[in-house]
Amino acid sequence: MKKLNTYIAALVIAGTLFSCVPQRKLEEEQTKRKNCETELADLKARSLDCDTKLTEATKSINDNTKIINGLQKDTSIVGTSYRSLTAKYDKLNQINEQLLDKYNRLLEGNLADTRKLSGELQLTQEQLLKKEDELKKLAAELDAKKKDLDALTEELKKREARVAELEAVLKKKDDATNELKKKLSDALLGFEGKGLTITQKNGKVYVSMDESLLFASGSTSVEAKGVEALKKVAKVLEQNTDINILIEGHTDDVPMAGKGDIKDNWDLSVMRATSIVKIITKNSTVDPKRLTAAGRGEYFPIDPSKTAEARKKNRRTEIILTPKLDELFKVLETN
């Protein structure tokens, strides 16, 4: 670039010195000058392009230098690791050879132990197979028992449902019995404690009336105050159609004289029960099919003592009221 500038200055000086040259010479020099200027511009452009390429080349060289340095560093690290691994490999290979040598010596020197271990291993395998067979058998038994358990569980659920249904029916019966006792107590309020008692036991209601309330001694005709009480009982029974009615006559143990229609205590107890049945049917709409008359004679005493007081207790008539169990029987039959 410096040489080019020097060349141009020389041309300018020459032009000045030879300004007096002929016209043709001047034109030639001007033409040369223009050509030089054109060449100079082209050279400048090339020079700029070269500078740019030089800059890019320099940058590429710097980048490649960095990459080379990194690769050299990595190579150094890899080389170090390689050498370390090689040393470790050699050490392990040495140890392996030592172990192999020991194994061969042990194998040669412990053939008897090896045979023993082989026998024990075979025995263990046989025992293992036997245990596996036992385990399969137990698994089959367990599966069968599980099926039985499932069946029993299902049956238990059915029974629980049945018990719940039965309990519901029994509760309903107990509730009906309690309600019946209450109604009777309300209806016979003026008679309780005066030769009449109302009790509840075993799911039944017992209306017990002394002989003094119903009959004269040895008689089967119900007296007026007894008829009044029986009418009240009949009205309650009339309103409770799901009740079975048993009338039992009871006597003391004193034998009858055996005259007339009443031969003994059996006759007396049965006839008294029948008289009460007739009063109930006559004074209410109670279905006679619900009524049963029975005589117990002297064979079911309240007090077995042979005293006058005991005999007085035993001379009684009991109206035993039992809720019908048709619903309960249906449940039992269904199940």
Residue, then its C-alpha position, 0 to 999 in steps of 0.5 A: m500500500k505504501k509503495l502504491n502511494t509513492y508511485i502515485a506521487a512520482l507520477v504527479i511530480a513528473g507531470t508537473l516537471f513535464s508540463c511543457v511537453p507536447q499535447r499528445k504526450l500529455e494526453e497519454e500521461q493523463t490516460k495512464r493516470k486514470n488507469c493508475e487511479t482505477e487500479l488504485a481503487d481496485l487495489k484498495a477494494r482488494s486490500l479491504d477484502c483481504d483485511t476482512k478475510l484476515t480478521e475472519a481467519t484470525k478469529s477462526i484460528n483463535d477458536n480452533t486454538k481454544i478447541i485444540n487446547g480443550l481437546q488437549k486437556d481432555t486428552s490429558i484427563v482421558g490419558t490419566s484415567y486410562r492409565s489409572l484404569t489400566a493399573k486397576y485392571d492389571k491389579l484385578n487381573q492379578i487378583n483374579e489369577q491368584l483366586l483362580d489358583k486358590y480355587n483350583r487348589l481348593l478344588e483339588g484338595n476338597l473333592a471329598d467336601t465337594r461330593k459331600l456338599s453335592g449330596e447334601l444339595q441333592l438331599t435338600q433339593e429332594q426335601l424342597l420338592k417334597k415341601e413343594d408338594e406339601l405346599k400345593k396340597l395345603a394350598a388345595e386344602l386352603d382353597a377348599k376351606k375358603k370355599d367352605l368358609d364362603a358358603l358358611t358365611e353366606e349361610l350365616k348371613k341368611r341366618e342372621a337375616r332370618v334371626a332379624e326377621l324372627e326378632a322383629v316378629l317376636k318384638k311385634k308379638d311382645d309389643a302386642t302383648n304389652e299393649l293388651k295387658k295395658k288395655l286389660s289393666d285399664a278396663l279392669l282397674g276397679f277389679e285389680g286387687k279385689g280377687l283379680t290379677i293381671t300378669q305377663k309371663n312367657g309372652k302371654v297375659y294371664v287374667s286370674m280371677d279368684e273363686s270369690l269373684l266368680f262363683a259360690s262354693g261348688s257352683t258353676s254359675v258366675e255371679a253378678k260381679g264376676v259377669e261384670a268383670l268378664k264383660k269388660v274382658a270380652k270388650v277388650l278381646e273383641q277389639n284385639t282379634d289376633i289373640n287366642i283365648l284359653i280359659e282354664g278352671h282350677t280347684d283345690d285338692v278337696p274331693m267333691a261329694g260326687k252328687g249331681d252333674i259334678k262328680d269331681n274336681w275335673d268336672l267342676s273346673v271344666m264346667r266353670a271354664t265353659s260358663i265363662v266362655k259362654i258369658i264372653t261369647k254372649n256379651s261380645t262379638v268374639d269369634p268362638k273359634r278363638l276360645t278354648a275351655a279347659g279344666r285342670g282340676e286340682y293338679f296345677p296349684i299355686d300353693p301346694s300347702k294343705t292350708a285353708e289359705a293355700r286352697k283359697k289361692n288355688r280355687r281360681t279361673e285363669i284367662i290366658l291370652t296368647p298373641k297369634l303366631d301365624e306370622l312367626f310360623k310363616v317366617l319359619e316355614t319360608n326359611 
